[in-house]
Amino acid sequence: MFFLSDMLNRKLNLPKPSEALPGRAAAIPTASSHEVLKRPLKGPYPEGLETALFGMGSFWGSERLFWQLDGVWVTAAGFAGGITPNPTYQETRTGLTGHAEVVLVVFDPGVVTYGNLLKLFWESHDPTQGMRQGKDIGTIYRSAIYTHSDAQHRAAIASRDSYEASLRAAGLGAITTEIAPAGEFYFADGHQQQYLARNPSSYANRKGTGIACVMPAATG
């Protein structure tokens, strides 16, 4: 019983640096190109494109949402917001790396705005659930936005405040989404990339609240 409760505690609480797994210096091998969009996963990306990072539960279903958008150049599944360098998928699932499963979105802001991406993010999962998403429990499934500029950060905060007001009016709880400047992004291994393109009927546990997100004008 102690073992089970200890493991659950690790999954629901972010590790301290002294508790985190050591990781490794070399990057984990991954796919070279996107299964659907047929573009280089790691770039180089064309000039003028921007990047965004979103965590909204399992990255399998989340990634598929974004690669279907016009203006998205490429997407990738990976990990961010943690401590352990170059973690494996198995390591992140222990909760001892501190990472969230996230989707890297490389997009053309002249076609799809960051505000468009934020609206899809908020409406496509439940951002009030803390360290879980549906039946997926653990810190790796937390809701998160990691921003790459001051403008992105301001837009994320403004959209969160607006959406939280709508959720509270509908009787739902406070948003628990982590919003922070982006640190290191680590690509997941090739098996995780565009997983639902190869396995379209597989598990994609993620459900929105059903409440529309009215985006503030300042979010773009």
Phi and psi restraints in degrees (value plus and minus 20) as a CYANA .aco file:
   2 PHE   PHI     -81.8   -41.8
   2 PHE   PSI     -61.2   -21.2
   3 PHE   PHI     -81.1   -41.1
   3 PHE   PSI     -64.9   -24.9
   4 LEU   PHI     -85.5   -45.5
   4 LEU   PSI     -62.4   -22.4
   5 SER   PHI     -88.8   -48.8
   5 SER   PSI     -54.6   -14.6
   6 ASP   PHI     -85.7   -45.7
   6 ASP   PSI     -62.3   -22.3
   7 MET   PHI     -85.1   -45.1
   7 MET   PSI     -61.2   -21.2
   8 LEU   PHI     -83.9   -43.9
   8 LEU   PSI     -60.3   -20.3
   9 ASN   PHI     -82.0   -42.0
   9 ASN   PSI     -60.2   -20.2
  10 ARG   PHI     -83.9   -43.9
  10 ARG   PSI     -56.6   -16.6
  11 LYS   PHI     -92.6   -52.6
  11 LYS   PSI     -45.1    -5.1
  12 LEU   PHI    -120.0   -80.0
  12 LEU   PSI     -26.3    13.7
  13 ASN   PHI    -149.4  -109.4
  13 ASN   PSI     113.9   153.9
  14 LEU   PHI     -87.7   -47.7
  14 LEU   PSI     120.3   160.3
  15 PRO   PHI     -93.8   -53.8
  15 PRO   PSI     132.5   172.5
  16 LYS   PHI     -97.9   -57.9
  16 LYS   PSI     138.3   178.3
  17 PRO   PHI     -72.7   -32.7
  17 PRO   PSI     -55.5   -15.5
  18 SER   PHI     -91.0   -51.0
  18 SER   PSI     -37.3     2.7
  19 GLU   PHI    -118.5   -78.5
  19 GLU   PSI     -34.0     6.0
  20 ALA   PHI     -92.3   -52.3
  20 ALA   PSI     130.5   170.5
  21 LEU   PHI     -85.8   -45.8
  21 LEU   PSI     130.7   170.7
  22 PRO   PHI     -93.1   -53.1
  22 PRO   PSI     -48.0    -8.0
  23 GLY   PHI      49.9    89.9
  23 GLY   PSI    -168.4  -128.4
  24 ARG   PHI    -179.1  -139.1
  24 ARG   PSI     143.4   183.4
  25 ALA   PHI    -100.7   -60.7
  25 ALA   PSI     -51.8   -11.8
  26 ALA   PHI    -109.3   -69.3
  26 ALA   PSI     124.9   164.9
  27 ALA   PHI     -88.0   -48.0
  27 ALA   PSI     128.2   168.2
  28 ILE   PHI     -91.7   -51.7
  28 ILE   PSI     113.1   153.1
  29 PRO   PHI     -79.1   -39.1
  29 PRO   PSI     122.4   162.4
  30 THR   PHI    -160.3  -120.3
  30 THR   PSI    -197.0  -157.0
  31 ALA   PHI     -88.6   -48.6
  31 ALA   PSI     133.3   173.3
  32 SER   PHI    -107.5   -67.5
  32 SER   PSI     -51.0   -11.0
  33 SER   PHI    -157.1  -117.1
  33 SER   PSI     141.7   181.7
  34 HIS   PHI     -94.6   -54.6
  34 HIS   PSI     110.8   150.8
  35 GLU   PHI     -79.4   -39.4
  35 GLU   PSI     -54.8   -14.8
  36 VAL   PHI    -120.8   -80.8
  36 VAL   PSI     -69.6   -29.6
  37 LEU   PHI    -103.9   -63.9
  37 LEU   PSI     -33.3     6.7
  38 LYS   PHI      39.5    79.5
  38 LYS   PSI      15.3    55.3
  39 ARG   PHI    -139.3   -99.3
  39 ARG   PSI     138.2   178.2
  40 PRO   PHI     -80.0   -40.0
  40 PRO   PSI     107.6   147.6
  41 LEU   PHI     -85.8   -45.8
  41 LEU   PSI     -60.4   -20.4
  42 LYS   PHI    -118.8   -78.8
  42 LYS   PSI     -12.0    28.0
  43 GLY   PHI      66.1   106.1
  43 GLY   PSI    -187.3  -147.3
  44 PRO   PHI     -89.0   -49.0
  44 PRO   PSI     124.0   164.0
  45 TYR   PHI    -112.1   -72.1
  45 TYR   PSI     125.6   165.6
  46 PRO   PHI     -78.5   -38.5
  46 PRO   PSI     128.7   168.7
  47 GLU   PHI     -81.1   -41.1
  47 GLU   PSI     120.9   160.9
  48 GLY   PHI      76.2   116.2
  48 GLY   PSI     -30.6     9.4
  49 LEU   PHI    -103.5   -63.5
  49 LEU   PSI     136.2   176.2
  50 GLU   PHI    -141.5  -101.5
  50 GLU   PSI     144.3   184.3
  51 THR   PHI    -142.5  -102.5
  51 THR   PSI     130.8   170.8
  52 ALA   PHI    -160.8  -120.8
  52 ALA   PSI     134.7   174.7
  53 LEU   PHI    -151.0  -111.0
  53 LEU   PSI     105.0   145.0
  54 PHE   PHI    -151.4  -111.4
  54 PHE   PSI     113.9   153.9
  55 GLY   PHI    -134.9   -94.9
  55 GLY   PSI     105.1   145.1
  56 MET   PHI    -170.1  -130.1
  56 MET   PSI      29.7    69.7
  57 GLY   PHI      72.4   112.4
  57 GLY   PSI    -175.3  -135.3
  58 SER   PHI     -75.0   -35.0
  58 SER   PSI     110.1   150.1
  59 PHE   PHI     -95.4   -55.4
  59 PHE   PSI     -30.2     9.8
  60 TRP   PHI     -80.9   -40.9
  60 TRP   PSI     -77.1   -37.1
  61 GLY   PHI     -92.2   -52.2
  61 GLY   PSI     -54.5   -14.5
  62 SER   PHI     -84.0   -44.0
  62 SER   PSI     -62.1   -22.1
  63 GLU   PHI     -82.9   -42.9
  63 GLU   PSI     -60.9   -20.9
  64 ARG   PHI     -81.1   -41.1
  64 ARG   PSI     -56.6   -16.6
  65 LEU   PHI     -75.8   -35.8
  65 LEU   PSI     -65.9   -25.9
  66 PHE   PHI     -99.9   -59.9
  66 PHE   PSI     -55.1   -15.1
  67 TRP   PHI     -88.9   -48.9
  67 TRP   PSI     -35.8     4.2
  68 GLN   PHI    -102.9   -62.9
  68 GLN   PSI     -29.6    10.4
  69 LEU   PHI     -98.6   -58.6
  69 LEU   PSI     114.1   154.1
  70 ASP   PHI     -81.1   -41.1
  70 ASP   PSI     116.5   156.5
  71 GLY   PHI      76.7   116.7
  71 GLY   PSI     -32.0     8.0
  72 VAL   PHI    -106.2   -66.2
  72 VAL   PSI     102.7   142.7
  73 TRP   PHI    -104.7   -64.7
  73 TRP   PSI     -62.1   -22.1
  74 VAL   PHI    -180.2  -140.2
  74 VAL   PSI     136.2   176.2
  75 THR   PHI    -151.1  -111.1
  75 THR   PSI     141.3   181.3
  76 ALA   PHI    -173.2  -133.2
  76 ALA   PSI     125.1   165.1
  77 ALA   PHI    -109.3   -69.3
  77 ALA   PSI     119.9   159.9
  78 GLY   PHI    -191.2  -151.2
  78 GLY   PSI    -179.0  -139.0
  79 PHE   PHI    -153.8  -113.8
  79 PHE   PSI     122.8   162.8
  80 ALA   PHI    -173.4  -133.4
  80 ALA   PSI     145.4   185.4
  81 GLY   PHI      61.2   101.2
  81 GLY   PSI      -7.5    32.5
  82 GLY   PHI    -135.5   -95.5
  82 GLY   PSI    -180.7  -140.7
  83 ILE   PHI    -135.5   -95.5
  83 ILE   PSI     -67.2   -27.2
  84 THR   PHI     -85.9   -45.9
  84 THR   PSI     106.1   146.1
  85 PRO   PHI     -95.7   -55.7
  85 PRO   PSI     116.9   156.9
  86 ASN   PHI      29.9    69.9
  86 ASN   PSI      37.4    77.4
  87 PRO   PHI     -95.3   -55.3
  87 PRO   PSI     134.3   174.3
  88 THR   PHI    -106.9   -66.9
  88 THR   PSI     145.0   185.0
  89 TYR   PHI     -79.1   -39.1
  89 TYR   PSI     -62.7   -22.7
  90 GLN   PHI     -84.9   -44.9
  90 GLN   PSI     -57.5   -17.5
  91 GLU   PHI     -87.1   -47.1
  91 GLU   PSI     -61.3   -21.3
  92 THR   PHI     -83.8   -43.8
  92 THR   PSI     -50.6   -10.6
  93 ARG   PHI     -91.7   -51.7
  93 ARG   PSI     -34.0     6.0
  94 THR   PHI     -96.2   -56.2
  94 THR   PSI     -37.8     2.2
  95 GLY   PHI      62.1   102.1
  95 GLY   PSI     -17.0    23.0
  96 LEU   PHI    -121.6   -81.6
  96 LEU   PSI      -3.7    36.3
  97 THR   PHI    -129.7   -89.7
  97 THR   PSI     -40.2    -0.2
  98 GLY   PHI      64.1   104.1
  98 GLY   PSI     -20.0    20.0
  99 HIS   PHI    -103.0   -63.0
  99 HIS   PSI     138.6   178.6
 100 ALA   PHI    -126.8   -86.8
 100 ALA   PSI     126.6   166.6
 101 GLU   PHI     -91.0   -51.0
 101 GLU   PSI     107.0   147.0
 102 VAL   PHI    -155.1  -115.1
 102 VAL   PSI     145.1   185.1
 103 VAL   PHI    -135.8   -95.8
 103 VAL   PSI     106.5   146.5
 104 LEU   PHI    -104.5   -64.5
 104 LEU   PSI     106.6   146.6
 105 VAL   PHI    -139.5   -99.5
 105 VAL   PSI      97.8   137.8
 106 VAL   PHI    -123.7   -83.7
 106 VAL   PSI     100.7   140.7
 107 PHE   PHI    -158.3  -118.3
 107 PHE   PSI     137.5   177.5
 108 ASP   PHI    -114.5   -74.5
 108 ASP   PSI      87.2   127.2
 109 PRO   PHI     -85.5   -45.5
 109 PRO   PSI     -32.4     7.6
 110 GLY   PHI     -99.4   -59.4
 110 GLY   PSI     -32.7     7.3
 111 VAL   PHI    -132.3   -92.3
 111 VAL   PSI     -66.1   -26.1
 112 VAL   PHI    -151.5  -111.5
 112 VAL   PSI     105.5   145.5
 113 THR   PHI    -104.7   -64.7
 113 THR   PSI     143.6   183.6
 114 TYR   PHI     -81.0   -41.0
 114 TYR   PSI     -55.0   -15.0
 115 GLY   PHI     -81.1   -41.1
 115 GLY   PSI     -58.8   -18.8
 116 ASN   PHI     -80.7   -40.7
 116 ASN   PSI     -62.2   -22.2
 117 LEU   PHI     -85.9   -45.9
 117 LEU   PSI     -61.2   -21.2
 118 LEU   PHI     -82.5   -42.5
 118 LEU   PSI     -61.4   -21.4
 119 LYS   PHI     -81.9   -41.9
 119 LYS   PSI     -64.0   -24.0
 120 LEU   PHI     -82.5   -42.5
 120 LEU   PSI     -62.0   -22.0
 121 PHE   PHI     -77.8   -37.8
 121 PHE   PSI     -74.5   -34.5
 122 TRP   PHI     -83.4   -43.4
 122 TRP   PSI     -60.4   -20.4
 123 GLU   PHI    -101.5   -61.5
 123 GLU   PSI     -30.5     9.5
 124 SER   PHI    -122.7   -82.7
 124 SER   PSI     -17.3    22.7
 125 HIS   PHI    -172.4  -132.4
 125 HIS   PSI     157.7   197.7
 126 ASP   PHI    -123.8   -83.8
 126 ASP   PSI      86.1   126.1
 127 PRO   PHI    -104.7   -64.7
 127 PRO   PSI      -5.1    34.9
 128 THR   PHI    -126.7   -86.7
 128 THR   PSI     -12.6    27.4
 129 GLN   PHI    -116.9   -76.9
 129 GLN   PSI     -16.3    23.7
 130 GLY   PHI      49.5    89.5
 130 GLY   PSI    -151.4  -111.4
 131 MET   PHI    -107.6   -67.6
 131 MET   PSI      33.8    73.8
 132 ARG   PHI    -188.7  -148.7
 132 ARG   PSI     148.6   188.6
 133 GLN   PHI    -168.8  -128.8
 133 GLN   PSI      86.5   126.5
 134 GLY   PHI      43.3    83.3
 134 GLY   PSI    -149.4  -109.4
 135 LYS   PHI    -102.0   -62.0
 135 LYS   PSI     -27.3    12.7
 136 ASP   PHI    -104.5   -64.5
 136 ASP   PSI      96.2   136.2
 137 ILE   PHI    -133.7   -93.7
 137 ILE   PSI     112.5   152.5
 138 GLY   PHI     122.6   162.6
 138 GLY   PSI     141.2   181.2
 139 THR   PHI     -83.0   -43.0
 139 THR   PSI     -47.2    -7.2
 140 ILE   PHI     -88.3   -48.3
 140 ILE   PSI     -37.5     2.5
 141 TYR   PHI    -120.2   -80.2
 141 TYR   PSI      -8.8    31.2
 142 ARG   PHI     -88.5   -48.5
 142 ARG   PSI     133.7   173.7
 143 SER   PHI     -97.3   -57.3
 143 SER   PSI     112.0   152.0
 144 ALA   PHI    -174.4  -134.4
 144 ALA   PSI     125.9   165.9
 145 ILE   PHI    -148.2  -108.2
 145 ILE   PSI     100.8   140.8
 146 TYR   PHI    -130.8   -90.8
 146 TYR   PSI      99.9   139.9
 147 THR   PHI    -119.0   -79.0
 147 THR   PSI     130.8   170.8
 148 HIS   PHI    -129.4   -89.4
 148 HIS   PSI     -15.5    24.5
 149 SER   PHI    -182.1  -142.1
 149 SER   PSI     144.6   184.6
 150 ASP   PHI     -81.6   -41.6
 150 ASP   PSI     -57.9   -17.9
 151 ALA   PHI     -83.4   -43.4
 151 ALA   PSI     -63.6   -23.6
 152 GLN   PHI     -82.0   -42.0
 152 GLN   PSI     -61.9   -21.9
 153 HIS   PHI     -83.4   -43.4
 153 HIS   PSI     -64.3   -24.3
 154 ARG   PHI     -83.2   -43.2
 154 ARG   PSI     -61.7   -21.7
 155 ALA   PHI     -84.9   -44.9
 155 ALA   PSI     -60.1   -20.1
 156 ALA   PHI     -84.0   -44.0
 156 ALA   PSI     -64.6   -24.6
 157 ILE   PHI     -84.1   -44.1
 157 ILE   PSI     -65.1   -25.1
 158 ALA   PHI     -82.9   -42.9
 158 ALA   PSI     -62.0   -22.0
 159 SER   PHI     -88.8   -48.8
 159 SER   PSI     -57.0   -17.0
 160 ARG   PHI     -81.0   -41.0
 160 ARG   PSI     -67.9   -27.9
 161 ASP   PHI     -82.2   -42.2
 161 ASP   PSI     -61.0   -21.0
 162 SER   PHI     -85.1   -45.1
 162 SER   PSI     -64.9   -24.9
 163 TYR   PHI     -89.9   -49.9
 163 TYR   PSI     -56.4   -16.4
 164 GLU   PHI     -82.6   -42.6
 164 GLU   PSI     -57.7   -17.7
 165 ALA   PHI     -81.5   -41.5
 165 ALA   PSI     -60.8   -20.8
 166 SER   PHI     -87.4   -47.4
 166 SER   PSI     -60.3   -20.3
 167 LEU   PHI     -85.8   -45.8
 167 LEU   PSI     -62.9   -22.9
 168 ARG   PHI     -84.6   -44.6
 168 ARG   PSI     -57.5   -17.5
 169 ALA   PHI     -84.2   -44.2
 169 ALA   PSI     -46.8    -6.8
 170 ALA   PHI    -110.7   -70.7
 170 ALA   PSI     -17.3    22.7
 171 GLY   PHI      69.3   109.3
 171 GLY   PSI      -8.0    32.0
 172 LEU   PHI    -113.7   -73.7
 172 LEU   PSI     149.7   189.7
 173 GLY   PHI    -103.6   -63.6
 173 GLY   PSI    -193.1  -153.1
 174 ALA   PHI     -94.3   -54.3
 174 ALA   PSI     130.7   170.7
 175 ILE   PHI     -93.6   -53.6
 175 ILE   PSI     113.9   153.9
 176 THR   PHI    -128.2   -88.2
 176 THR   PSI     -12.3    27.7
 177 THR   PHI     -77.7   -37.7
 177 THR   PSI     109.8   149.8
 178 GLU   PHI     -99.6   -59.6
 178 GLU   PSI     106.7   146.7
 179 ILE   PHI    -143.5  -103.5
 179 ILE   PSI      97.5   137.5
 180 ALA   PHI    -173.3  -133.3
 180 ALA   PSI     136.4   176.4
 181 PRO   PHI     -78.3   -38.3
 181 PRO   PSI     121.5   161.5
 182 ALA   PHI     -87.5   -47.5
 182 ALA   PSI     114.2   154.2
 183 GLY   PHI    -120.9   -80.9
 183 GLY   PSI    -162.4  -122.4
 184 GLU   PHI     -93.0   -53.0
 184 GLU   PSI     114.0   154.0
 185 PHE   PHI    -124.5   -84.5
 185 PHE   PSI     111.4   151.4
 186 TYR   PHI    -134.3   -94.3
 186 TYR   PSI     102.4   142.4
 187 PHE   PHI     -86.4   -46.4
 187 PHE   PSI     114.7   154.7
 188 ALA   PHI     -92.2   -52.2
 188 ALA   PSI     144.9   184.9
 189 ASP   PHI     -83.9   -43.9
 189 ASP   PSI     144.9   184.9
 190 GLY   PHI     -78.7   -38.7
 190 GLY   PSI     -50.7   -10.7
 191 HIS   PHI     -82.9   -42.9
 191 HIS   PSI     -50.3   -10.3
 192 GLN   PHI    -103.6   -63.6
 192 GLN   PSI     -40.6    -0.6
 193 GLN   PHI     -91.8   -51.8
 193 GLN   PSI     108.3   148.3
 194 GLN   PHI      28.7    68.7
 194 GLN   PSI      22.6    62.6
 195 TYR   PHI     -76.2   -36.2
 195 TYR   PSI     -61.5   -21.5
 196 LEU   PHI     -97.1   -57.1
 196 LEU   PSI     -31.2     8.8
 197 ALA   PHI     -90.8   -50.8
 197 ALA   PSI     -56.2   -16.2
 198 ARG   PHI    -108.9   -68.9
 198 ARG   PSI     -43.7    -3.7
 199 ASN   PHI    -152.9  -112.9
 199 ASN   PSI      48.9    88.9
 200 PRO   PHI     -83.2   -43.2
 200 PRO   PSI     -42.5    -2.5
 201 SER   PHI    -117.7   -77.7
 201 SER   PSI     -12.5    27.5
 202 SER   PHI     -97.4   -57.4
 202 SER   PSI     154.8   194.8
 203 TYR   PHI     -77.7   -37.7
 203 TYR   PSI     109.9   149.9
 204 ALA   PHI    -166.3  -126.3
 204 ALA   PSI      50.2    90.2
 205 ASN   PHI     -95.2   -55.2
 205 ASN   PSI      81.5   121.5
 206 ARG   PHI    -185.9  -145.9
 206 ARG   PSI     111.4   151.4
 207 LYS   PHI    -163.6  -123.6
 207 LYS   PSI     112.4   152.4
 208 GLY   PHI     -97.5   -57.5
 208 GLY   PSI     153.9   193.9
 209 THR   PHI    -101.8   -61.8
 209 THR   PSI     -36.4     3.6
 210 GLY   PHI      66.0   106.0
 210 GLY   PSI     -19.8    20.2
 211 ILE   PHI    -118.7   -78.7
 211 ILE   PSI     107.7   147.7
 212 ALA   PHI     -90.4   -50.4
 212 ALA   PSI     125.0   165.0
 213 CYS   PHI    -120.3   -80.3
 213 CYS   PSI      92.5   132.5
 214 VAL   PHI    -107.8   -67.8
 214 VAL   PSI      92.0   132.0
 215 MET   PHI    -100.7   -60.7
 215 MET   PSI     111.6   151.6
 216 PRO   PHI     -80.7   -40.7
 216 PRO   PSI     127.7   167.7
 217 ALA   PHI     -80.3   -40.3
 217 ALA   PSI     -50.1   -10.1
 218 ALA   PHI     -91.0   -51.0
 218 ALA   PSI     -31.9     8.1
 219 THR   PHI    -100.2   -60.2
 219 THR   PSI     -30.2     9.8
